[in-house]
Amino acid sequence: MSGKTLSPRAIERLAMRRFTDHTGRTWSKATAKQRRDWLAEQEPVIRAEHGIALDAVWHGGDWQAPGQVDLFPLHDDAAEVA
């Protein structure tokens, strides 16, 4: 683990690399069903290894709890509360 948060795409690339290491076949040779099944099996394992909750969602360049909202909007166009 590098200490850097993995994006969803990085998780997918890691799963693809593990597929090749595990099967000896390239990802492009796998059928669509094999790809879906492998990703479904490997994503929870990879998330656990990197401390990413299964229900976390990728938002704003980082993993967030589902339904989480920002307490302080970062946009200047937010309406002021009087």
N, CA and C atoms as a LAMMPS dump frame, in Angstrom:
ITEM: TIMESTEP
0
ITEM: NUMBER OF ATOMS
246
ITEM: BOX BOUNDS ff ff ff
-5.0000000000000000e+02 5.0000000000000000e+02
-5.0000000000000000e+02 5.0000000000000000e+02
-5.0000000000000000e+02 5.0000000000000000e+02
ITEM: ATOMS id mol type element x y z
1 1 1 N 0.847 -1.175 0
2 1 2 C 0 0 0
3 1 3 C 0.884 1.226 0
4 2 1 N 0.602 2.172 -0.881
5 2 2 C 1.446 3.338 -1.045
6 2 3 C 1.058 4.489 -0.127
7 3 1 N -0.093 4.43 0.51
8 3 2 C -0.561 5.535 1.332
9 3 3 C -1.387 6.52 0.53
10 4 1 N -1.387 6.389 -0.788
11 4 2 C -2.165 7.25 -1.666
12 4 3 C -3.526 6.618 -1.904
13 5 1 N -4.566 7.429 -1.884
14 5 2 C -5.909 6.928 -2.115
15 5 3 C -6.041 6.441 -3.55
16 6 1 N -6.592 5.262 -3.705
17 6 2 C -6.822 4.711 -5.035
18 6 3 C -8.123 5.237 -5.606
19 7 1 N -8.091 5.681 -6.844
20 7 2 C -9.31 6.08 -7.54
21 7 3 C -10.019 4.814 -8.02
22 8 1 N -11.279 4.943 -8.436
23 8 2 C -11.965 3.761 -8.991
24 8 3 C -11.205 3.167 -10.182
25 9 1 N -10.635 4.021 -11.007
26 9 2 C -9.879 3.533 -12.171
27 9 3 C -8.618 2.789 -11.72
28 10 1 N -7.954 3.284 -10.672
29 10 2 C -6.757 2.611 -10.156
30 10 3 C -7.117 1.24 -9.586
31 11 1 N -8.27 1.134 -8.941
32 11 2 C -8.728 -0.16 -8.421
33 11 3 C -8.952 -1.12 -9.583
34 12 1 N -9.566 -0.624 -10.648
35 12 2 C -9.811 -1.467 -11.815
36 12 3 C -8.491 -1.918 -12.456
37 13 1 N -7.519 -1.013 -12.578
38 13 2 C -6.221 -1.377 -13.157
39 13 3 C -5.513 -2.424 -12.297
40 14 1 N -5.605 -2.286 -10.992
41 14 2 C -4.987 -3.264 -10.094
42 14 3 C -5.658 -4.627 -10.249
43 15 1 N -6.979 -4.635 -10.372
44 15 2 C -7.705 -5.897 -10.579
45 15 3 C -7.302 -6.534 -11.912
46 16 1 N -7.12 -5.72 -12.934
47 16 2 C -6.705 -6.229 -14.24
48 16 3 C -5.317 -6.862 -14.156
49 17 1 N -4.418 -6.215 -13.454
50 17 2 C -3.061 -6.739 -13.291
51 17 3 C -3.09 -8.062 -12.522
52 18 1 N -3.947 -8.132 -11.503
53 18 2 C -4.073 -9.373 -10.729
54 18 3 C -4.668 -10.496 -11.579
55 19 1 N -5.568 -10.15 -12.482
56 19 2 C -6.14 -11.156 -13.383
57 19 3 C -5.028 -11.8 -14.205
58 20 1 N -4.174 -10.958 -14.776
59 20 2 C -3.071 -11.46 -15.59
60 20 3 C -2.126 -12.311 -14.751
61 21 1 N -1.803 -11.838 -13.552
62 21 2 C -0.91 -12.595 -12.671
63 21 3 C -1.522 -13.934 -12.261
64 22 1 N -2.816 -13.941 -12.014
65 22 2 C -3.502 -15.142 -11.525
66 22 3 C -3.757 -16.165 -12.635
67 23 1 N -4.163 -15.678 -13.807
68 23 2 C -4.568 -16.592 -14.882
69 23 3 C -3.5 -16.804 -15.946
70 24 1 N -2.551 -15.881 -16.037
71 24 2 C -1.564 -15.958 -17.11
72 24 3 C -2.102 -15.465 -18.439
73 25 1 N -3.321 -14.933 -18.434
74 25 2 C -3.959 -14.411 -19.653
75 25 3 C -4.087 -12.901 -19.543
76 26 1 N -4.069 -12.234 -20.674
77 26 2 C -4.241 -10.779 -20.65
78 26 3 C -5.715 -10.44 -20.475
79 27 1 N -5.967 -9.265 -19.955
80 27 2 C -7.323 -8.78 -19.711
81 27 3 C -8.116 -8.728 -21.007
82 28 1 N -7.458 -8.365 -22.098
83 28 2 C -8.164 -8.253 -23.383
84 28 3 C -8.649 -9.604 -23.903
85 29 1 N -8.07 -10.679 -23.416
86 29 2 C -8.503 -12.023 -23.838
87 29 3 C -9.68 -12.551 -23.012
88 30 1 N -10.006 -11.871 -21.925
89 30 2 C -11.122 -12.308 -21.071
90 30 3 C -12.445 -11.909 -21.703
91 31 1 N -13.467 -12.731 -21.491
92 31 2 C -14.804 -12.387 -21.975
93 31 3 C -15.4 -11.305 -21.072
94 32 1 N -16.451 -10.673 -21.531
95 32 2 C -17.117 -9.632 -20.734
96 32 3 C -17.603 -10.197 -19.399
97 33 1 N -18.135 -11.419 -19.422
98 33 2 C -18.603 -12.044 -18.183
99 33 3 C -17.445 -12.312 -17.233
100 34 1 N -16.333 -12.81 -17.747
101 34 2 C -15.162 -13.05 -16.904
102 34 3 C -14.661 -11.748 -16.28
103 35 1 N -14.67 -10.685 -17.044
104 35 2 C -14.237 -9.379 -16.532
105 35 3 C -15.149 -8.913 -15.404
106 36 1 N -16.468 -8.97 -15.645
107 36 2 C -17.435 -8.547 -14.616
108 36 3 C -17.275 -9.371 -13.348
109 37 1 N -17.182 -10.69 -13.521
110 37 2 C -17.045 -11.577 -12.365
111 37 3 C -15.755 -11.305 -11.602
112 38 1 N -14.652 -11.112 -12.322
113 38 2 C -13.369 -10.868 -11.673
114 38 3 C -13.392 -9.538 -10.913
115 39 1 N -13.934 -8.497 -11.546
116 39 2 C -14.01 -7.197 -10.874
117 39 3 C -14.902 -7.267 -9.644
118 40 1 N -16.022 -7.966 -9.746
119 40 2 C -16.936 -8.103 -8.602
120 40 3 C -16.257 -8.834 -7.451
121 41 1 N -15.382 -9.781 -7.76
122 41 2 C -14.677 -10.54 -6.735
123 41 3 C -13.512 -9.743 -6.142
124 42 1 N -12.791 -9.03 -6.983
125 42 2 C -11.562 -8.371 -6.552
126 42 3 C -11.759 -6.979 -5.94
127 43 1 N -12.77 -6.242 -6.381
128 43 2 C -12.937 -4.876 -5.868
129 43 3 C -13.08 -4.829 -4.348
130 44 1 N -13.913 -5.667 -3.723
131 44 2 C -13.992 -5.624 -2.257
132 44 3 C -12.662 -5.965 -1.575
133 45 1 N -11.907 -6.882 -2.163
134 45 2 C -10.618 -7.268 -1.594
135 45 3 C -9.642 -6.087 -1.661
136 46 1 N -9.576 -5.445 -2.809
137 46 2 C -8.669 -4.312 -2.99
138 46 3 C -9.078 -3.149 -2.095
139 47 1 N -10.376 -2.87 -2.014
140 47 2 C -10.842 -1.788 -1.133
141 47 3 C -10.446 -2.073 0.318
142 48 1 N -10.616 -3.312 0.761
143 48 2 C -10.264 -3.67 2.138
144 48 3 C -8.766 -3.492 2.373
145 49 1 N -7.964 -3.889 1.418
146 49 2 C -6.511 -3.753 1.546
147 49 3 C -6.077 -2.294 1.693
148 50 1 N -6.846 -1.394 1.103
149 50 2 C -6.489 0.026 1.114
150 50 3 C -7.364 0.853 2.057
151 51 1 N -8.169 0.173 2.87
152 51 2 C -8.97 0.873 3.868
153 51 3 C -10.106 1.701 3.296
154 52 1 N -10.657 1.269 2.176
155 52 2 C -11.767 1.976 1.539
156 52 3 C -13.049 1.2 1.825
157 53 1 N -13.994 1.838 2.485
158 53 2 C -15.251 1.178 2.835
159 53 3 C -15.994 0.739 1.578
160 54 1 N -16.695 -0.374 1.684
161 54 2 C -17.433 -0.891 0.529
162 54 3 C -18.543 0.041 0.072
163 55 1 N -19.136 0.796 1.013
164 55 2 C -20.231 1.683 0.617
165 55 3 C -19.757 3.102 0.306
166 56 1 N -18.447 3.347 0.368
167 56 2 C -17.916 4.676 0.05
168 56 3 C -18.104 4.969 -1.434
169 57 1 N -18.316 6.243 -1.745
170 57 2 C -18.491 6.676 -3.13
171 57 3 C -17.386 7.659 -3.484
172 58 1 N -16.951 7.633 -4.729
173 58 2 C -15.905 8.527 -5.213
174 58 3 C -16.548 9.86 -5.558
175 59 1 N -16.092 10.923 -4.909
176 59 2 C -16.661 12.246 -5.161
177 59 3 C -15.597 13.303 -4.884
178 60 1 N -15.399 14.199 -5.817
179 60 2 C -14.465 15.294 -5.61
180 60 3 C -13.023 14.851 -5.439
181 61 1 N -12.648 13.748 -6.047
182 61 2 C -11.274 13.28 -5.986
183 61 3 C -10.92 12.495 -4.738
184 62 1 N -11.928 12.05 -3.992
185 62 2 C -11.665 11.262 -2.791
186 62 3 C -12.893 10.408 -2.482
187 63 1 N -12.699 9.435 -1.62
188 63 2 C -13.793 8.566 -1.201
189 63 3 C -14.578 9.256 -0.093
190 64 1 N -15.905 9.229 -0.2
191 64 2 C -16.797 9.86 0.773
192 64 3 C -17.815 8.838 1.273
193 65 1 N -18.304 9.089 2.479
194 65 2 C -19.41 8.274 2.977
195 65 3 C -20.624 8.53 2.096
196 66 1 N -21.454 7.517 1.845
197 66 2 C -22.623 7.726 0.99
198 66 3 C -23.567 8.75 1.592
199 67 1 N -24.066 9.659 0.765
200 67 2 C -25.011 10.673 1.218
201 67 3 C -24.38 11.822 1.975
202 68 1 N -23.069 11.834 2.076
203 68 2 C -22.39 12.915 2.8
204 68 3 C -22.493 14.203 1.996
205 69 1 N -22.742 15.291 2.7
206 69 2 C -22.785 16.598 2.052
207 69 3 C -21.74 17.495 2.694
208 70 1 N -21.237 18.429 1.919
209 70 2 C -20.27 19.38 2.452
210 70 3 C -20.968 20.341 3.391
211 71 1 N -20.372 20.569 4.55
212 71 2 C -20.954 21.504 5.506
213 71 3 C -20.752 22.948 5.073
214 72 1 N -19.656 23.208 4.415
215 72 2 C -19.336 24.563 3.984
216 72 3 C -19.087 24.546 2.485
217 73 1 N -19.988 25.099 1.705
218 73 2 C -19.802 25.09 0.266
219 73 3 C -18.559 25.89 -0.113
220 74 1 N -17.852 25.417 -1.11
221 74 2 C -16.631 26.073 -1.549
222 74 3 C -16.88 27.041 -2.68
223 75 1 N -18.117 27.197 -3.081
224 75 2 C -18.463 28.072 -4.202
225 75 3 C -18.884 29.439 -3.679
226 76 1 N -18.441 30.502 -4.364
227 76 2 C -18.833 31.864 -3.972
228 76 3 C -20.278 32.159 -4.331
229 77 1 N -20.862 31.369 -5.221
230 77 2 C -22.226 31.643 -5.647
231 77 3 C -23.273 31.06 -4.699
232 78 1 N -22.844 30.496 -3.579
233 78 2 C -23.788 29.959 -2.602
234 78 3 C -24.548 31.117 -1.945
235 79 1 N -25.822 30.926 -1.77
236 79 2 C -26.654 31.983 -1.175
237 79 3 C -26.264 32.191 0.274
238 80 1 N -26.199 33.441 0.675
239 80 2 C -25.866 33.771 2.06
240 80 3 C -27.093 33.582 2.936
241 81 1 N -26.866 33.157 4.147
242 81 2 C -27.932 32.989 5.107
243 81 3 C -27.88 34.192 6.037
244 82 1 N -28.999 34.88 6.161
245 82 2 C -29.024 36.094 6.99
246 82 3 C -29.429 35.768 8.405
